[in-house]
């Protein structure tokens, strides 16, 4: 996941157990889980917002291209009439 092996994970858990204590470890794990879920939700919302803004930025460009194509079509029609 983060390049952490089983031995390293075991050391982290043992240090957490010593620092927080056996009674506080479940509460600390829940708090950490809530923090991770909140961070993931915030990143997803920001990513979704950026995707929407990207589409909004492309719309004026597409409108400009469509207008140019319409102008070219009109010019071609006029040339074929002559």
N, C-alpha and C positions, 0 to 999 in steps of 0.2 A: 504494500500500500504506500508507505512512505520510505521504503528502503530499510525498514526495521525488521530484523530477524527475530526469531523466537527468543533467543537469549537476551537480546536488548530489551524486548518487550517485558520479559520477566523481571529484569533489573528495574525498569520503570515502574512496574506494578509493586515491587517490593519497597522502593523508595516512597511511592505514594502511600503505601500501607503504613510505613514508619512515620511519615510526616503528618498524615491526616488521622491515622488511627483506624482500627477495625470498625468502630462504630460510625465514624464519619465518612468512610469510604463509599458506601452506597449513595449518600447525599451528594458527595463530590462528583461521583460518576453521573448522577442525574443532572446536576448543574452543568457539567461539561457537555452532556448530550444536548441539553437545551440550547447552550451557546452555539454548538456546531449546527444544530437545525436552524437556528435563527440566522446564522451567517450564510448557510446554504440558501435559505429563502431570500435573503437580501441580495445575494449574488444573482439568483435566478430572476428576480424582479428587475434588477438593473440591466441584466442581459436582454430581457424581453423589451424593456423600454428602449434600449439602444437599437434593437431590431426594428421597432416601430419607427423610430426617428430616422433610421437609414432608409426605410421605404418612403417616408415623407420627403426626404431630401432628393430621392430619385424622381419623384413625380414631376417637379418643375422641369427637369431635364427631359423627361419623356414628352411633356407637353411641347417643349421647344422643338424637339425632333419631329414630332407629328406636324407641327405648323410648317416646318421646313419642307417636309415631304409633300404636304398639301400644296405649297407654293410651287414646287417642282412639277407636280402633276398638272397644275393650272398652266404653267409655262409650256409643258409638252402638248397639252390640248390646243393651245393657241398656235404653236408651231405647226401642228399637223393640220390645222384649219387653213393655214396660209398655203 
